[in-house]
């Protein structure tokens, strides 16, 4: 008899090291359908957003990044403000985080 124990499965992760003094490492996991839909909606517009930034767009991108990074197996949660002010995530970092996360999701 074959057996599949879902409790024993190793979940894939994207490991992200933040810029804070402790170099906090976050093991990001696969997103919910709702979260991936939000990311996919923004992905094609990232280069335009980088050129024409406004406060509302910046806040929205940090908020999306906070939600993605909060989706982790470490039980850590982040706000947009914490990412920026406590963990040192720069605006330009978001343009590396989003594509890396999409690549991670596509590989799984």
Secondary structure, 3 states (H helix, E strand, C coil): CCCCCHHHCCCCCEEEECCCCCCCEEEECCCCHHHHHHHHHHHCCHHHHHHCCCHHHHHHHHHHHHHHHHCECCCCCCCHHHHHHCCCCCHHHHHHHHHHHHHHHHHC
